Amino acid sequence: MGQDITLTASDGFKLGGYRADPAGAPKAAIVVIQEIFGVNHHIRSVCDRLASAGYVAIAPSIFDRITPNFQSGYSPDEVANARKFVANPDWAAMLLDTQAAIDAVKSVGPVGIIGFCLGGSIAFAAATKLTGLSAAVGYYGGAVVRFADDKPKVPTQLHFGEKDAGIPLTDVETIRTKRPDVEVHVYPGAQHGFHCDERASYDKASADIAWPRSLDFFARHLK
């Protein structure tokens, strides 16, 4: 359904990515921001699912400035290797590349953004700092609590797992307190990565609630 693409950021840097288009006329466009595992099979499948739901979906390879075309699976060794990308994340560069993806699809119509793990944090930051968005959805973004003093410029929805070892519920409560304007959902018993059906932490019951909830959010705000 999708194809590999090349994007150009405002500083001239060229990065890769993946784009999936719906069979018919698109409702809107959604930028998909990766986990620390790159634009891998799972992120491409998210794009394909969004295209099946009627959206143009585009996933920028936001690690291309460090390691072009990095993709990873979920074994313990692969997870340990992927963590090197977020030891000292360059948020400004990743947002620059996210903006390039937004700009690449804005001619389609309203643009939303959805991100997972690292991408969940970027989706929230994009809602507060970038232009051209109409809605943002973030899944288990560990850095959202650090950015919670910033007010999103667009409707924003966040998803967290109750048993996420990396995001304590105290962080989620801090986000709720600082950002009463943001829709926050916590999934009982769910761990980090609960949406990804290729990870051991996949929680089908939670994912089957969160995904339709996300699509409904986009349907309401990408008009």
ChimeraX attribute file (.defattr): number of C-alpha atoms within 10 A of each C-alpha:
attribute: neighborCount
match mode: 1-to-1
recipient: residues
	/A:1	14
	/A:2	17
	/A:3	11
	/A:4	13
	/A:5	14
	/A:6	14
	/A:7	20
	/A:8	17
	/A:9	18
	/A:10	12
	/A:11	10
	/A:12	8
	/A:13	13
	/A:14	14
	/A:15	21
	/A:16	19
	/A:17	21
	/A:18	22
	/A:19	23
	/A:20	23
	/A:21	22
	/A:22	19
	/A:23	13
	/A:24	10
	/A:25	11
	/A:26	16
	/A:27	19
	/A:28	22
	/A:29	29
	/A:30	31
	/A:31	28
	/A:32	33
	/A:33	30
	/A:34	27
	/A:35	24
	/A:36	23
	/A:37	23
	/A:38	27
	/A:39	25
	/A:40	19
	/A:41	14
	/A:42	18
	/A:43	22
	/A:44	25
	/A:45	15
	/A:46	19
	/A:47	27
	/A:48	23
	/A:49	16
	/A:50	22
	/A:51	26
	/A:52	17
	/A:53	15
	/A:54	18
	/A:55	27
	/A:56	27
	/A:57	31
	/A:58	33
	/A:59	30
	/A:60	28
	/A:61	29
	/A:62	27
	/A:63	25
	/A:64	18
	/A:65	15
	/A:66	9
	/A:67	12
	/A:68	13
	/A:69	17
	/A:70	16
	/A:71	16
	/A:72	17
	/A:73	16
	/A:74	13
	/A:75	11
	/A:76	9
	/A:77	9
	/A:78	13
	/A:79	14
	/A:80	10
	/A:81	13
	/A:82	20
	/A:83	12
	/A:84	11
	/A:85	16
	/A:86	12
	/A:87	8
	/A:88	8
	/A:89	12
	/A:90	12
	/A:91	13
	/A:92	11
	/A:93	15
	/A:94	21
	/A:95	19
	/A:96	19
	/A:97	27
	/A:98	28
	/A:99	22
	/A:100	20
	/A:101	29
	/A:102	26
	/A:103	18
	/A:104	17
	/A:105	20
	/A:106	16
	/A:107	11
	/A:108	15
	/A:109	17
	/A:110	20
	/A:111	29
	/A:112	29
	/A:113	30
	/A:114	28
	/A:115	25
	/A:116	27
	/A:117	22
	/A:118	23
	/A:119	28
	/A:120	29
	/A:121	28
	/A:122	30
	/A:123	34
	/A:124	32
	/A:125	24
	/A:126	25
	/A:127	25
	/A:128	20
	/A:129	15
	/A:130	16
	/A:131	14
	/A:132	17
	/A:133	25
	/A:134	21
	/A:135	27
	/A:136	32
	/A:137	28
	/A:138	28
	/A:139	28
	/A:140	27
	/A:141	24
	/A:142	22
	/A:143	18
	/A:144	24
	/A:145	21
	/A:146	13
	/A:147	15
	/A:148	20
	/A:149	13
	/A:150	16
	/A:151	17
	/A:152	20
	/A:153	16
	/A:154	20
	/A:155	19
	/A:156	27
	/A:157	22
	/A:158	26
	/A:159	25
	/A:160	29
	/A:161	26
	/A:162	18
	/A:163	17
	/A:164	19
	/A:165	10
	/A:166	13
	/A:167	20
	/A:168	14
	/A:169	16
	/A:170	10
	/A:171	17
	/A:172	23
	/A:173	13
	/A:174	15
	/A:175	20
	/A:176	17
	/A:177	12
	/A:178	16
	/A:179	18
	/A:180	9
	/A:181	14
	/A:182	21
	/A:183	14
	/A:184	18
	/A:185	17
	/A:186	17
	/A:187	19
	/A:188	12
	/A:189	13
	/A:190	21
	/A:191	22
	/A:192	25
	/A:193	22
	/A:194	28
	/A:195	25
	/A:196	17
	/A:197	13
	/A:198	13
	/A:199	15
	/A:200	13
	/A:201	15
	/A:202	17
	/A:203	20
	/A:204	14
	/A:205	14
	/A:206	20
	/A:207	18
	/A:208	11
	/A:209	12
	/A:210	21
	/A:211	13
	/A:212	11
	/A:213	15
	/A:214	19
	/A:215	13
	/A:216	12
	/A:217	19
	/A:218	27
	/A:219	13
	/A:220	11
	/A:221	16
	/A:222	18
	/A:223	11
